[in-house]
Amino acid sequence: MMTAFPLRTYRQRIEAVKRRMSERGLDAMVINYPDNINYLTGFDSLGFLWYQALIISPKLANPIFLTRTSEEPCTYELSSLEEGIFYDIAKQDPLRIVADSLEGLGLSQGRIGLEMQASTFSALQYTTLLRHMPNAHFEDASVVVAEERLIKTAEEIEYQRSAARMADYGMRAAFEALRPGMSEVQISGIVAQALGEAGSEYSAISPMCATGRRSTMTHAMPHRITISPGDVVILEHAGVCNRYHAILMRTAVIGKPTARVREVSTLLTEAFNAAIEVATPGTPVGEANRVCNKILDRIDLSRTRVHRIGYSLGLAYPPTWLEAMMVDEADDHVFQPNMSFSIEPNLSLYSEGFGLKLGDTVLCGKDGSRSLSELPPELTIID
């Protein structure tokens, strides 16, 4: 069994999820998020590109795992699972197998939790399951496993610390390579190579780089456009250790920055540091967002924010590395020791032709929060 944790850890996690299910009155859960399946079993494969599911129920001593036939070796070698149901994608309807499994447990009219927010559970698959089980009561249980994942163990934290070192290595490689004439795709490729050298697995989102006016496009993918003197360059990537992510975002300028870029970046660093400082145990997570905006609004910058200030981080597969907790005023969580999350108050000054990225993976401890990155949270000037 080649997994990130021992068998007992996966068993303990499954029992913890069953307790959460009991609190919700659920008879079973059908889990489709690949990161949740990994969290509960260790299963590590791109097999989620086709339908797969983990069924958990108090009626089951061990979960039922359903995946396609090509994933049989991964199931036995790369997970804590001792058996699985392997379906032929050309001949079998996997949702029929899910329905048969649930009905075999006497749950044809049961209360069943589904991960309706999962990108790996489509509207067509949902309606197919409804057709197969017309008398069952289905409800959204997307956050049941996610809530269990918010507080990290010492082992999980160590994986994220390792991932942060990998992310730092990748960013240093980008800074060393940046110069006029290099393209965004070249820089992203250099980062990807450096991450591999550092031992990182592939991340849920590939390395990002945008330069010049494209720096206003926070989520633009790298292009063949080349870097020019004076350009602002935004960079974002993650290091990954046993699927645990540590993300990192920084901004560089090729040559001397303008007075405006320097002014904005200085205030952004102050806001970033203040958001981390306020993230103490017992504090509502939205306070980090509020404190950040208060500082930025000294020069009317909060309106240029491009998204919430952060989100919880941990296990991830494509297409995203976000966990369930959102660091904004609409979320009712409070910071707790051993929570890991991002702080990333990124800005897009579209009318001024530049944007800035600044983001780290942050760990909350009993006395407060600290970034896992060793890189200073400030503008980098490339001479």
Phi and psi in degrees as a GROMACS rama.xvg file:
@    title "Ramachandran Plot"
@    xaxis  label "Phi"
@    yaxis  label "Psi"
@TYPE xy
-102.962  89.0155  MET-2
-131.188  164.144  THR-3
-74.2911  -20.147  ALA-4
-135.752  160.139  PHE-5
-71.7299  163.633  PRO-6
-54.2363  -40.3544  LEU-7
-61.2162  -32.2951  ARG-8
-64.1667  -45.2979  THR-9
-65.667  -38.5343  TYR-10
-64.0333  -41.3078  ARG-11
-64.5083  -39.3004  GLN-12
-64.5235  -42.0906  ARG-13
-63.3363  -41.8173  ILE-14
-64.7214  -37.4868  GLU-15
-64.3542  -40.2537  ALA-16
-66.1183  -38.6084  VAL-17
-60.5512  -37.4727  LYS-18
-64.7514  -40.3182  ARG-19
-65.5978  -37.9591  ARG-20
-62.1854  -41.7831  MET-21
-61.0621  -39.4708  SER-22
-63.4929  -29.2313  GLU-23
-89.6473  -5.9451  ARG-24
72.9467  29.1462  GLY-25
-90.6913  136.391  LEU-26
-84.2118  -24.6769  ASP-27
-163.107  161.158  ALA-28
-131.349  140.097  MET-29
-108.351  110.643  VAL-30
-101.057  126.311  ILE-31
-118.657  -23.2571  ASN-32
-57.6527  124.933  TYR-33
-63.3736  -32.4462  PRO-34
-69.8925  -33.9619  ASP-35
-69.3969  -38.39  ASN-36
-63.4636  -41.7818  ILE-37
-62.4598  -45.2674  ASN-38
-57.8054  -37.205  TYR-39
-91.9821  -17.9431  LEU-40
-135.27  -18.1258  THR-41
87.1611  -5.30314  GLY-42
-58.8221  124.222  PHE-43
-131.5  100.759  ASP-44
-162.765  156.866  SER-45
-81.3562  12.6823  LEU-46
-58.4856  -17.5163  GLY-47
-66.9154  -6.60269  PHE-48
-63.4208  -22.169  LEU-49
-114.049  162.169  TRP-50
-59.3548  131.506  TYR-51
-144.106  155.114  GLN-52
-151.684  147.326  ALA-53
-116.854  121.559  LEU-54
-104.291  124.171  ILE-55
-119.458  136.337  ILE-56
-155.791  147.035  SER-57
-59.6713  -19.9657  PRO-58
-76.1755  -10.6129  LYS-59
-110.103  130.019  LEU-60
-70.6905  -37.7725  ALA-61
-128.009  147.656  ASN-62
-65.7011  158.593  PRO-63
-97.4441  126.261  ILE-64
-114.432  127.53  PHE-65
-119.492  126.261  LEU-66
-154.608  173.639  THR-67
-76.9218  165.127  ARG-68
-58.7392  -34.4952  THR-69
-67.5301  -13.177  SER-70
-94.3017  5.64546  GLU-71
-59.7085  -47.4806  GLU-72
-60.716  -40.554  PRO-73
-63.8449  -37.1736  CYS-74
-60.6257  -44.8874  THR-75
-81.1541  -28.7727  TYR-76
-99.0445  -28.8555  GLU-77
-117.85  29.371  LEU-78
-154.512  172.001  SER-79
-87.9338  -0.257147  SER-80
-74.3583  140.056  LEU-81
-98.8756  -14.2901  GLU-82
-155.289  165.365  GLU-83
-156.57  169.22  GLY-84
-108.719  120.664  ILE-85
-114.158  116.539  PHE-86
-105.652  153.269  TYR-87
-86.3152  113.646  ASP-88
-64.9383  -19.0378  ILE-89
-87.963  -16.625  ALA-90
-126.313  -19.6852  LYS-91
-120.29  148.548  GLN-92
-95.4325  108.818  ASP-93
-63.6737  -28.7761  PRO-94
-70.4152  -28.7745  LEU-95
-65.9456  -37.9297  ARG-96
-67.1913  -40.9568  ILE-97
-59.422  -47.1737  VAL-98
-61.5505  -44.4981  ALA-99
-61.852  -39.3044  ASP-100
-64.7795  -43.5749  SER-101
-68.6911  -40.5761  LEU-102
-66.8698  -32.9554  GLU-103
-64.9257  -20.9221  GLY-104
-90.1059  4.04592  LEU-105
78.3203  27.0614  GLY-106
-111.541  29.7122  LEU-107
-61.7641  -24.2918  SER-108
-119.891  22.0107  GLN-109
-77.8677  171.94  GLY-110
-99.009  111.536  ARG-111
-121.243  128.028  ILE-112
-87.6016  135.646  GLY-113
-122.498  150.459  LEU-114
-92.5105  78.3632  GLU-115
-70.0838  -15.7258  MET-116
-90.2271  -2.60919  GLN-117
-72.624  134.235  ALA-118
-67.65  -15.7316  SER-119
-96.2665  15.682  THR-120
-135.269  100.044  PHE-121
-84.2677  165.841  SER-122
-60.4379  -38.0956  ALA-123
-64.8821  -41.5456  LEU-124
-65.2692  -37.8357  GLN-125
-62.6104  -49.4028  TYR-126
-65.9728  -32.0491  THR-127
-64.3977  -43.8238  THR-128
-64.2077  -39.2609  LEU-129
-60.3187  -40.6058  LEU-130
-66.581  -37.482  ARG-131
-73.2044  -29.3066  HIS-132
-129.873  69.5459  MET-133
-66.3782  -19.0177  PRO-134
-102.229  -1.6643  ASN-135
-78.5394  155.853  ALA-136
-104.929  109.071  HIS-137
-100.205  142.486  PHE-138
-144.832  156.614  GLU-139
-71.6731  123.423  ASP-140
-128.876  36.0676  ALA-141
-60.0035  -27.1409  SER-142
-98.9114  -0.81319  VAL-143
-60.6052  -54.1517  VAL-144
-71.3409  -36.9509  VAL-145
-59.5406  -39.1262  ALA-146
-65.3042  -35.6398  GLU-147
-66.3313  -26.1997  GLU-148
-84.0777  -9.59841  ARG-149
-65.9926  -39.6004  LEU-150
-93.2658  117.953  ILE-151
-87.6173  147.852  LYS-152
-82.5845  170.73  THR-153
-59.8804  -37.7702  ALA-154
-66.9371  -42.3533  GLU-155
-63.1402  -42.3711  GLU-156
-62.0878  -39.7768  ILE-157
-64.0048  -38.4607  GLU-158
-62.3464  -41.1162  TYR-159
-69.7851  -34.9391  GLN-160
-62.2586  -42.5191  ARG-161
-62.5663  -42.2002  SER-162
-62.9352  -35.4728  ALA-163
-65.7528  -38.0956  ALA-164
-63.6364  -38.4043  ARG-165
-64.6534  -43.0515  MET-166
-63.1986  -41.722  ALA-167
-59.7754  -43.0702  ASP-168
-60.6437  -42.2611  TYR-169
-64.8952  -38.1712  GLY-170
-70.1051  -39.603  MET-171
-61.8594  -37.9693  ARG-172
-63.4564  -37.9235  ALA-173
-65.2042  -45.4974  ALA-174
-61.1923  -39.027  PHE-175
-68.2079  -29.6627  GLU-176
-88.4359  -24.0784  ALA-177
-60.3605  126.541  LEU-178
-167.445  158.455  ARG-179
-56.0248  140.879  PRO-180
96.6704  -19.8729  GLY-181
-74.9657  145.754  MET-182
-94.9274  161.729  SER-183
-59.4828  -41.9695  GLU-184
-67.1332  -33.7916  VAL-185
-63.5885  -45.9868  GLN-186
-61.9646  -43.9841  ILE-187
-63.6192  -36.8625  SER-188
-65.6379  -39.0707  GLY-189
-63.4384  -41.2317  ILE-190
-62.8031  -45.512  VAL-191
-59.9207  -41.2189  ALA-192
-65.0501  -42.9874  GLN-193
-63.5395  -40.2915  ALA-194
-61.017  -41.2064  LEU-195
-63.7109  -41.5688  GLY-196
-60.2602  -34.804  GLU-197
-79.5758  -8.4059  ALA-198
101.554  9.27661  GLY-199
-74.86  142.033  SER-200
-78.5085  173.33  GLU-201
-66.7129  145.888  TYR-202
-99.3791  164.802  SER-203
-65.1912  -25.9028  ALA-204
-131.13  132.398  ILE-205
-72.2773  159.418  SER-206
-55.0564  139.312  PRO-207
-116.862  146.265  MET-208
-153.67  131.06  CYS-209
-141.925  141.234  ALA-210
-131.992  155.907  THR-211
63.0293  -136.595  GLY-212
-62.7762  -26.7648  ARG-213
-66.7276  -12.9992  ARG-214
-66.0096  -14.6257  SER-215
-76.6022  -12.9648  THR-216
-98.7546  85.5353  MET-217
-53.1716  -36.5767  THR-218
-111.857  20.3472  HIS-219
-67.0407  137.042  ALA-220
-81.605  155.319  MET-221
-57.6735  142.018  PRO-222
-124.75  174.722  HIS-223
-82.2238  2.64451  ARG-224
-61.4045  142.555  ILE-225
-98.7622  156.48  THR-226
-82.8344  138.501  ILE-227
-117.684  157.75  SER-228
-55.619  137.275  PRO-229
89.1086  -9.01128  GLY-230
-67.8486  141.898  ASP-231
-85.3632  134.37  VAL-232
-124.429  122.991  VAL-233
-104.241  140.006  ILE-234
-132.678  141.652  LEU-235
-152.061  134.129  GLU-236
-163.756  -179.966  HIS-237
-138.284  145.13  ALA-238
-91.4067  150.038  GLY-239
-136.574  126.499  VAL-240
-128.943  114.124  CYS-241
53.6177  40.9415  ASN-242
73.416  -2.2267  ARG-243
-84.1178  126.027  TYR-244
-99.6777  144.893  HIS-245
-130.524  117.094  ALA-246
-95.2777  159.731  ILE-247
-150.887  133.37  LEU-248
-135.1  134.105  MET-249
-146.323  165.377  ARG-250
-125.577  139.463  THR-251
-127.08  158.031  ALA-252
-125.907  133.978  VAL-253
-86.4437  102.721  ILE-254
92.9447  -160.883  GLY-255
-74.9831  126.137  LYS-256
-73.4501  152.979  PRO-257
-68.9243  163.159  THR-258
-60.9154  -36.0756  ALA-259
-69.337  -43.9022  ARG-260
-60.934  -42.3135  VAL-261
-65.4112  -41.8128  ARG-262
-61.3674  -48.1107  GLU-263
-66.4425  -42.7895  VAL-264
-66.8674  -35.5745  SER-265
-63.544  -44.0062  THR-266
-69.0727  -36.0243  LEU-267
-62.1838  -41.8168  LEU-268
-62.258  -41.0718  THR-269
-62.4695  -44.329  GLU-270
-64.6191  -41.3374  ALA-271
-59.5744  -49.5312  PHE-272
-63.5991  -38.1524  ASN-273
-66.3679  -37.6755  ALA-274
-63.8734  -39.5604  ALA-275
-68.7327  -41.4466  ILE-276
-62.3076  -34.4538  GLU-277
-81.6091  -10.9474  VAL-278
-80.8045  68.159  ALA-279
-103.211  155.484  THR-280
-54.4623  133.622  PRO-281
92.2321  -11.7371  GLY-282
-83.0393  132.789  THR-283
-56.5523  137.542  PRO-284
-62.3716  -28.4839  VAL-285
-66.7165  -16.143  GLY-286
-63.5185  -33.2708  GLU-287
-62.6248  -39.8439  ALA-288
-66.9781  -42.6364  ASN-289
-65.1311  -45.6675  ARG-290
-62.7617  -41.7797  VAL-291
-59.1578  -49.7636  CYS-292
-63.2892  -35.6986  ASN-293
-60.5933  -41.7328  LYS-294
-69.8034  -46.1219  ILE-295
-61.169  -30.2941  LEU-296
-77.3625  2.25564  ASP-297
-61.0315  -30.8473  ARG-298
-128.085  34.3817  ILE-299
58.1257  50.3584  ASP-300
-105.985  -16.0281  LEU-301
-62.2231  -26.8521  SER-302
-67.6739  -16.1664  ARG-303
-93.0381  0.141096  THR-304
-60.6336  142.611  ARG-305
-102.232  -13.4407  VAL-306
-170.467  -179.629  HIS-307
-57.5073  162.466  ARG-308
-77.0314  -16.6465  ILE-309
176.768  -173.111  GLY-310
-166.296  159.454  TYR-311
-69.0189  152.112  SER-312
-133.803  148.991  LEU-313
179.721  -122.352  GLY-314
-64.0858  142.662  LEU-315
-160.515  147.991  ALA-316
-130.797  160.459  TYR-317
-53.9699  144.749  PRO-318
-101.319  6.88268  PRO-319
-148.517  158.165  THR-320
-111.224  9.94813  TRP-321
-73.7159  136.871  LEU-322
-96.2006  -167.324  GLU-323
-77.9029  -33.7831  ALA-324
-78.3501  128.144  MET-325
-105.983  129.052  MET-326
-85.5176  77.5007  VAL-327
-152.647  171.997  ASP-328
-66.7634  -19.4229  GLU-329
-80.2237  -11.5581  ALA-330
-94.9454  135.304  ASP-331
-96.2228  11  ASP-332
-72.5991  159.345  HIS-333
-119.233  153.18  VAL-334
-64.4472  138.374  PHE-335
-135.115  151.529  GLN-336
-54.6977  139.186  PRO-337
74.2849  17.4627  ASN-338
-84.9047  137.237  MET-339
-117.105  139.802  SER-340
-159.133  164.979  PHE-341
-94.7026  150.975  SER-342
-124.042  116.55  ILE-343
-151.83  75.7973  GLU-344
-80.0425  63.4072  PRO-345
-69.5989  147.901  ASN-346
-123.572  146.329  LEU-347
-130.564  103.501  SER-348
-93.3225  71.5694  LEU-349
-58.2128  -41.3943  TYR-350
-68.6857  -18.939  SER-351
-102.023  -5.13689  GLU-352
83.6592  17.0329  GLY-353
-150.006  157.366  PHE-354
-135.94  164.681  GLY-355
-132.384  139.491  LEU-356
-116.901  137.824  LYS-357
-152.517  114.346  LEU-358
-158.802  141.64  GLY-359
-135.104  162.4  ASP-360
-87.7099  129.696  THR-361
-121.662  141.32  VAL-362
-116.029  129.039  LEU-363
-87.337  126.51  CYS-364
-110.361  -179.744  GLY-365
-66.5797  -23.2729  LYS-366
-106.792  0.61386  ASP-367
143.222  -175.353  GLY-368
-109.588  150.281  SER-369
-139.947  145.775  ARG-370
-70.9078  146.786  SER-371
-87.2675  -8.23055  LEU-372
-85.463  147.608  SER-373
-96.0591  -2.83508  GLU-374
-84.9076  138.732  LEU-375
-63.8942  139.919  PRO-376
-83.5609  64.0696  PRO-377
-143.895  168.281  GLU-378
-62.7663  134.196  LEU-379
-101.906  127.449  THR-380
-103.047  121.581  ILE-381
-96.452  107.041  ILE-382
